[in-house]
Amino acid sequence: MLFDTTHLLYILISSISSAILLVLLFVFVKKYETKVVLLKIFAILTILIHYSSLWVDYFSTGTADVPNTMLLPIYPCNVSMWLLLILAFISNKKSKFFAFLAEFTFYLGVVGGILGIVLNENYAGTPDLTNFEILKGLLSHTLLIIGCFYLFSGGFIKIRVKNVLSVFVGMLVLLADGYLINWLFSIFSLPEVNSMYLLHVPFPELPWLNTFSIGAMGLGLVFLITAFYELLFLKKGERWTDTLKNFENRRKNI
């Protein structure tokens, strides 16, 4: 059952410890090369913890069943986990491609990781942290949040209103991924997996909360967050409204 005492304690402890770790890294780690190493460590640990239940099962029983989420990027968290690993090992982290991909991964991984902990379906079905499958699922989401947030706190990306564009393109990629995986399961006559929640809404009691409404609200939220961030931390003349005004003035002068 979600939000029982154990679940709430995990949310509280993981949130506090993650925040403390990120603050300490922000304060004490200044060298770029060290930040790159840390990003790689977070990305690799996320993957290792995600797959760790296979090794635990195998060495405990001699066999291990491989869940479909370990074979294919079925849900947003699966995608962000692999994107984080790719980003960690891209050599040119100053390129526009890296920035574009990292911006999307930051928002997807942080929000998806939080939802993956707060609304963890596996924990809801088996509320027992002594079950390693359940524990590693929560831990992998925690590491995912830390790694993706470090893209920002480590200085690899900048929060700007233009992030909305990278998030929008990233959402199109998620849709393509979801349609492809659902199609593959269909043509091979496998039980449906509802990749990216395209076949059924995630919460039946909220039929209006589908993939597309969630995406639209996500884009709106990214815009509000980034616009507020620019208002707080950027000087006048550097904000998105100033860029828009400059563009409009240049257009009028043509």
ROPA-885803 format. One line per 5 residues: number of its first residue (from 1); for each residue x, y, z of C-alpha. Coordinates in steps of 0.001 Angstrom, whole numbers, padded with zeros to 6 digits. Each point is the difference from the previous one (the first is absolute). Layout:
BEGIN
NUM	X,Y,Z | ...;
END
This chain:
BEGIN
1	000000,000000,000000 | 001346,003384,-000992 | 000655,002660,002641 | 000184,-002389,002911 | 002571,000770,002700;
6	002840,-001827,-001765 | -000684,001688,-003325 | -000228,003449,001551 | 003230,-000582,001932 | 001785,-001029,-003199;
11	-001260,003113,-001809 | 001106,002230,002901 | 003418,-001593,000556 | 000865,-000269,-003697 | -001082,003598,-000657;
16	002069,001420,002846 | 003088,-002107,-000727 | -000161,000766,-003747 | -000322,003725,000677 | 002927,-000041,002453;
21	002191,-001909,-002473 | -000786,002382,-002865 | 000660,003059,002181 | 003328,-001411,001188 | 001063,-000768,-003566;
26	-001040,003490,-001112 | 002002,001641,002784 | 003149,-002112,-000035 | 000392,-001370,-003543 | 001142,002728,-002362;
31	002296,-001808,-002424 | -001714,-000797,-003311 | 001780,-003343,-000438 | -001191,-001142,003435 | -003568,000972,-000850;
36	000170,-002135,-003153 | 001238,-002968,002041 | -002833,000461,002502 | -002560,000154,-002817 | 001352,-003291,-001349;
41	-000139,-001577,003459 | -003639,001028,000511 | -000969,-001258,-003460 | 001758,-003351,000396 | -001328,-000549,003536;
46	-003549,000658,-001210 | 000353,-002691,-002662 | 001710,-002458,002359 | -002657,000356,002692 | -002758,-000337,-002616;
51	001437,-003360,-001118 | 001276,-001140,003404 | -003075,-002110,000750 | 000975,-002327,-002854 | 003294,-000853,001693;
56	-001639,-000306,003420 | -002633,-002379,-001397 | 002540,-002018,-001961 | 002450,-000504,002849 | -002858,-000696,002426;
61	-001974,-002502,-002086 | 002135,-000840,-003015 | -002460,001645,-002393 | -001148,003529,-000742 | -003040,001238,-001895;
66	000638,003099,-002084 | -002838,002573,000207 | -000905,001772,-003233 | 001116,003350,001458 | 003547,-001381,000107;
71	-000122,-000878,-003693 | -001734,003032,-001488 | -000500,003694,000856 | -003692,-000398,000752 | -000574,002872,002413;
76	001413,003553,000278 | 002327,-000949,002865 | 001522,-002769,-002132 | 000710,002542,-002735 | 001479,002623,002339;
81	002218,-002629,001643 | 001645,-000885,-003323 | 000128,003620,-001159 | 001869,000909,003198 | 002568,-002718,-000748;
86	000413,001239,-003579 | 000416,003590,001181 | 002591,-001007,002595 | 002237,-001464,-002699 | -000470,002616,-002742;
91	003465,001523,-000334 | -001083,003456,-001173 | -002240,001263,002768 | 000113,003534,-001389 | -001820,-000897,-003229;
96	-003535,001067,-000840 | -000984,-003655,-000395 | 001110,-000774,003562 | -001813,003052,001375 | -003197,-000860,-001865;
101	000015,-003611,001173 | 001094,000851,003544 | -002754,002585,000466 | -002670,-002549,-000871 | 001633,-002711,002135;
106	000187,002354,002992 | -003735,000668,000066 | -001019,-003533,-000988 | 002300,-001707,002499 | -000730,002241,002971;
111	-003782,000079,-000452 | -000206,-003635,-001115 | 002226,-001115,002862 | -002108,001827,002574 | -003208,-001501,-001384;
116	001703,-003394,-000131 | 000627,000180,003739 | -003207,001684,001126 | -002307,-002078,-002225 | 002059,-003181,-000212;
121	-002294,-002713,-001376 | 002228,-002849,001191 | 000009,001289,003571 | -003772,000466,-000155 | -000357,-003701,-000840;
126	002705,-001218,002400 | 000594,002565,002776 | 003081,-001707,001395 | 003493,001500,-000133 | 001529,-003316,001098;
131	-000942,-001183,-003507 | 003082,000932,-002009 | -001980,000477,-003220 | -002055,002708,001696 | 002950,001620,001777;
136	002201,000188,-003089 | -002871,001567,-001960 | -000197,002876,002460 | 003790,000320,000265 | 000483,000123,-003773;
141	-002538,002827,-000241 | 001830,001866,002765 | 003314,-000327,-001851 | -001718,001070,-003214 | -001248,003193,001666;
146	003458,000776,001397 | 001734,-000620,-003336 | -002488,001999,-002044 | -000088,002887,002482 | 003796,000073,-000090;
151	-000249,000945,-003663 | -001212,003350,001333 | 001814,000364,003316 | 003231,-001218,-001582 | -000232,002743,-002604;
156	-000570,-002191,-003059 | -003231,001776,-000972 | -001642,003361,000592 | -003619,000480,000964 | -001554,002217,-002632;
161	-003434,000429,-001567 | 001415,-001399,-003237 | 000197,-003365,001825 | -003662,-000354,-000968 | 001099,-000759,-003566;
166	002317,-002856,000997 | -002686,-001411,002309 | -002576,000145,-002809 | 002290,-001819,-002442 | 000851,-002514,002714;
171	-003695,-000666,000561 | -000391,-000769,-003702 | 002813,-002539,000361 | -001798,-001579,002966 | -003182,-000285,-002081;
176	001896,-001644,-002858 | 001649,-002375,002465 | -003337,-000885,001584 | -001773,-000642,-003303 | 002928,-002130,-001225;
181	000146,-002177,003116 | -003780,-000474,000139 | 000098,-000987,-003684 | 002828,-002497,000586 | -001896,-001679,002840;
186	-003096,-000120,-002199 | 001600,-001603,-003070 | 001748,-002598,002154 | -003277,-000746,001832 | 001454,000886,003385;
191	-002105,001320,002909 | -000351,003743,-000364 | 002290,002204,002077 | -001700,003364,-000484 | 003281,001694,-000863;
196	-000057,003725,000771 | -003611,-000579,001147 | -001228,000293,-003581 | -002424,-002939,000215 | -001576,000781,003361;
201	000057,002971,002346 | 002356,-000451,002984 | -002784,000646,002510 | -003434,-001409,-001020 | -001740,002202,002557;
206	001371,003041,-001876 | -000877,-000697,-003662 | 000894,003534,-001077 | 003593,-000488,001206 | 001434,-001643,-003115;
211	003386,000143,-001695 | -000850,003100,-002003 | -001558,001990,002851 | 002965,-000909,002215 | 002367,001158,-002756;
216	-001859,003293,-000432 | 000032,000648,003748 | 003678,-000942,000101 | 000863,002548,-002682 | -002011,002649,001812;
221	001759,-000814,003263 | 003446,000177,-001623 | -000877,003399,-001444 | -001205,001347,003352 | 003027,-001343,001883;
226	002539,001307,-002507 | -001711,003378,-000383 | -000054,000440,003779 | 003649,-001109,000222 | 001032,002586,-002607;
231	-001938,002687,001853 | 001821,-000832,003230 | 003533,-000665,-001202 | 000548,001725,-003348 | 000627,003684,-000515;
236	-002369,002107,-002020 | 001060,-000305,-003622 | 000815,-003715,000324 | -003521,-001329,000575 | -002173,-001723,-002590;
241	-002293,003027,-000242 | 002995,002164,-000956 | 001056,-002491,-002654 | -003539,000041,-001372 | -000039,003796,-000090;
246	003383,000116,-001781 | -001233,-002489,-002584 | -003155,002027,-000584 | 002022,003222,-000384 | 002337,-001633,-002544;
251	-002979,-001305,-001939 | -001545,003470,-000165 | 003247,001481,-001271 | 000296,-002449,-002892;
END
